């Protein structure tokens, strides 16, 4: 769900030229990266305990890696939106989004727009 939401938000931010929404995508990228790492560690534990789990666990690791790459592409689009609209280059910088622009607040804004 995170990768799909990031992609949708990045494309919406591009169409609307919405810097706030683009910044929220950047925040979610860290969450998705951490989730991929957590999945890898947990599955590695299972593989070490039971060799029969190796093949299905590797499939799941690859899936998590591909989903994380989708999030990376969404992040690239969001970074381009921020540059396009505000002429700020936010690539390779720590994410510092004010509290009122955090993703949970954007989700509430999105629901009100429907």
C-alpha positions as CSV (number, residue, x, y, z in Angstrom):
1,X,0.0,0.0,0.0
2,X,2.8,2.4,0.8
3,X,4.5,2.2,-2.7
4,X,1.1,2.5,-4.4
5,X,0.2,5.6,-2.3
6,X,3.6,7.1,-2.9
7,X,3.2,6.7,-6.7
8,X,-0.3,8.1,-6.7
9,X,0.7,11.1,-4.6
10,X,3.8,11.8,-6.7
11,X,1.8,11.8,-9.9
12,X,-1.0,13.9,-8.3
13,X,1.7,16.3,-7.0
14,X,3.1,16.6,-10.5
15,X,-0.3,17.2,-12.1
16,X,-1.3,19.8,-9.4
17,X,2.1,21.2,-8.9
18,X,1.7,20.5,-5.2
19,X,4.9,20.9,-3.3
20,X,3.3,19.9,0.0
21,X,2.1,16.6,-1.4
22,X,5.5,16.0,-3.1
23,X,7.2,16.5,0.3
24,X,5.0,14.0,1.9
25,X,6.2,11.4,-0.7
26,X,9.7,12.1,0.5
27,X,8.8,11.3,4.1
28,X,7.1,8.1,3.1
29,X,10.2,6.9,1.3
30,X,12.1,6.5,4.6
31,X,9.2,4.4,5.9
32,X,9.2,2.1,2.9
33,X,13.0,1.7,3.1
34,X,12.8,0.7,6.7
35,X,10.0,-1.8,5.9
36,X,12.1,-3.4,3.2
37,X,15.0,-3.8,5.6
38,X,12.7,-5.3,8.3
39,X,11.3,-7.8,5.8
40,X,14.8,-8.8,4.8
41,X,15.9,-9.4,8.4
42,X,12.9,-11.3,9.4
43,X,12.9,-13.6,6.3
44,X,16.7,-14.2,6.8
45,X,16.0,-15.4,10.3
46,X,13.4,-17.9,8.9
47,X,15.8,-19.1,6.2
48,X,18.5,-19.7,8.7
49,X,16.1,-21.8,10.9
50,X,14.5,-23.8,8.1
51,X,16.2,-24.3,4.7
52,X,12.8,-25.2,3.2
53,X,11.8,-21.5,3.5
54,X,14.7,-20.2,1.4
55,X,12.9,-20.2,-2.0
56,X,9.6,-18.6,-0.9
57,X,11.5,-16.2,1.3
58,X,13.8,-15.1,-1.6
59,X,10.7,-14.5,-3.7
60,X,9.3,-12.2,-0.9
61,X,12.6,-10.4,-0.6
62,X,12.6,-9.7,-4.3
63,X,9.0,-8.5,-4.2
64,X,9.9,-6.1,-1.3
65,X,12.9,-4.8,-3.2
66,X,10.8,-4.2,-6.3
67,X,8.2,-2.3,-4.3
68,X,10.9,-0.2,-2.7
69,X,12.2,0.6,-6.2
70,X,8.7,1.9,-7.1
71,X,8.9,4.1,-4.1
72,X,12.3,5.4,-5.2
73,X,10.9,6.3,-8.6
74,X,8.0,8.0,-7.0
75,X,10.4,9.9,-4.8
76,X,12.4,11.0,-7.9
77,X,9.1,12.4,-9.4
78,X,8.3,14.2,-6.1
79,X,11.8,15.7,-6.0
80,X,11.4,16.9,-9.6
81,X,8.0,18.5,-8.7
82,X,9.6,20.4,-5.8
83,X,12.4,21.6,-8.1
84,X,10.0,22.5,-10.9
85,X,7.6,24.5,-8.6
86,X,9.9,26.1,-6.1
87,X,13.4,25.8,-7.7
88,X,14.7,23.9,-4.6
89,X,16.9,20.9,-5.1
90,X,16.1,18.5,-2.3
91,X,17.9,15.4,-3.7
92,X,20.3,13.7,-1.4
93,X,19.2,15.8,1.6
94,X,17.6,14.8,4.9
95,X,13.9,15.1,4.8
96,X,12.7,18.0,7.0
97,X,9.0,18.4,6.5
98,X,7.1,20.6,9.0
99,X,4.7,18.7,11.2
100,X,1.6,20.2,9.6
101,X,2.7,18.7,6.3
102,X,3.3,15.2,7.5
103,X,1.6,12.4,5.6
104,X,-1.2,11.7,8.2
105,X,-2.4,15.3,7.8
106,X,-2.3,15.0,4.0
107,X,-4.4,11.8,4.1
108,X,-7.0,13.8,6.0
109,X,-6.8,16.6,3.4
110,X,-7.2,14.1,0.6
111,X,-10.3,12.6,2.2
112,X,-11.9,16.0,2.6
113,X,-11.3,16.7,-1.1
114,X,-13.3,13.7,-2.2
